[in-house]
Amino acid sequence: MALSQLPQRFGALDAAFLNFESKEMPLHIGGVCTFEGIIPFERFVAGIESKLDLIPRYREKVMRPFLNIGYPTWQYDPDFDIRRHIFHVKLDPPGTDEQLRELSGRIFTPLLDRNKPLWETYVVDGLKGNRSAIIIKVHHCIVDGVGGIGLLNVIMDPSPEVHPLPRKKAYRPPKPPDGASLFVDAFTDSLAQIPKRLEEVRDSLLGYGALLVGDNFAALGLERVVDMMPELLAPLEHLPFNRTCSGERQVFWTEFPFAEARAIRTACKCTVNDVVLTVVAGAVAKYTKLHGQTVKNRFFRPLVPVNVRPQEPALGAFGNLISLLPVTLPLGIRDPIARIKHIHEQTQAMKGARMPELVRLGLAWLGLLPPPVQAALAGNLGWLNTPIPLFHMVCTNVPGPELPLYACGKRMLACYPHVPTGMDVGISVAIESYDQKLYFALTTDALAAPDGGRMKDFLEASFKELREAAGVPPARRQAKPKTKTRKPRVKPEPKLAADVVSEKLAGEEVVESSAPAHASVTPVSDATLRM
């Protein structure tokens, strides 16, 4: 998709992420990446600035029409200044990973300022072991998890070679439209979109019906789903972390060798996603028992996003193209092998019956509601508070880069993703693979789950139990690779976001009191880090 073809108007799902956001439920995603060595701040800023033509959303801000008569649009910010988006932070000694986690939680807590483009990046110095970090924060209305990986591939470099930066281009944004033009355009677009959306819903419904008729696996999967209905529709209870959220974020993370997850997959004849869900379900069961509650005959329903993005070139990675995999997992199965087999049977039945496509069809029906009605519903979330929870946790698993990435020649050592949490969902977990490791990152609400950090311990224990039960030996620790210094050469034109994403990203996407200050901010501009 060429830059000139990148749509200005929000899609229905993009608008939902913007409308549903609140102080108690910030809807930005992102990640915390650690690097070997110190990242030169000024060069990093210049490097990002040189790539802004590849990331147009980084220069655009949200503009709403009067009365929300239509979906918002992206318009170039005439006052764009990259120094209002990239900040330099230094940890106080000793610069531990715990301090980095506390800093990340404080950065992920506040909403992004809607008066400017919806992203921020923090370069963090002072980590022990001669390391640094980059904290990325971008609104969910810009990208989903797969798009976020594409964005990461554009921001970072595929090799440690430090290349000369291109000459800085003058930024000459077009004049933003006035309020009257926005209103008229939104109103006419809303009217024009009604028959188009009706046609899309009709075509999707006919396509799904034809799929069930013509695909024997789909019909068999649907039959298996029907057999599972008593379990899928079993009444749910709130789990200990399903309480009112404050919006104050805490983050915790851990990691496992990807080779071990693959070996478990092979031994149990399942998928890596089944491994992830089994580990998370085991951890949730342990957390539930920690709070003195039984897991017998109780179920856990995670909100599991699935990527439905087609193989599009160039900038197709912007926006949200996801559906959901509806799964309800038992908490009372103690044997890890029995648990993973149960989960595998359910996920295979759901995929066979093409349930993500059916859920996406349901979301398309919601898109038929006029934008003012959608905005009004999103502005009053009380209607979502039900005695029976809609879901317990967000659990997203995104395939990341298989090879190491670099920033200003410094190798990225780890990448911990961030997903939102809120309403009455006090813990969410994001999983991302990178450079032969599987990274689990927890986002917890300080009010709803003050002891949410215990989930990290339970994830580690659950993974170990599953690995041992599957008969998989621990993977050997690999020696830290040495970074070679090469002479600078002219760097070819960077690839666009969707061009650099691994082919794996076209698959499913499964499964984002104040902390003490441990950081000081280098005054690089008038913008300051609000702690």
Buried (B, 14 or more C-beta within 10 A) or exposed (E): BEEEEBEBBBBBBBBBBBBBBBEBBBBBBBBBBBBBBBBBBEBBBBBBBBBBBBBBBBBBBBBBBEEBBBBBBBBBBEEBEBEBBBBBBBBEEEBBBEBBBBBBBBBBBBBBBBEBBBBBBBBBBBBEEEBBBBBBBBBBBBBBBBBBBBBBBBBBBBBBBBBEEBEEEEBEEEEBBEEEEBBBBBBEBBEEBEEEBEEBBEEBBEEBEEBBEEBEEBBEBBEBBEEBEEEBEBEBBEBBBBBEBBBBBBBBBBBBBBBBBBBBBEBBEBBBBBBBBBBBBBBBBBBBBBEEBEBEEBBBBBBBBBBBBEEEEBBBBBBBBBBBBBBBBBBEBEEBBEBBBBBBBBBBBBBBBBBBBBBBBEBBEEBBBBBBEBBEBBEEBEEEEEEEBEBBBBBBBBBBBEEBBBBBBBBBBBBBBBBBBBBBBBBBBBBBBBBBBBBBBBBBBBBBBEEBBBBBBBBBBBBBBBBEBBEBEEBEEEEEEEBEEEEEEEBEEBBBBBBBBBEBBBBBBBBBEEBEEBBEBEEBBEBEBEB
